[in-house]
């Protein structure tokens, strides 16, 4: 089922935010259960999960590459712009997740 562009744009942002924030939070819980420092682990996981949050948000399939290929070789520049904006939205969601984790953990502040 193909979504209209605006709902897909919004969903892309929030999927990336949810994947990153949820992954860091659950990873921090796992670190706590294994005796590690949970806030440090959350900070580290947030940086590691950033690219995977973007991949999950854009679908993780080859549809994105197919759309870009159509745009480049068949002259459908609208598809390239849409895919670029969807990726940009996902990157924004992932960056928002990293920022929230940084605010919560305060690991980036040196004494």
ABEGO torsion letter per residue (X at the ends): XBBBAAAAAAAAAAAAAAAAAAAAAAAAAAAAAAGBBAAAAAAAAAAAAAAAAAAAAAGGBAAAAAAAAAAAAAGBAAAAAAAAAAAAAAAAAAAAAAAAAAAAAGAABBX
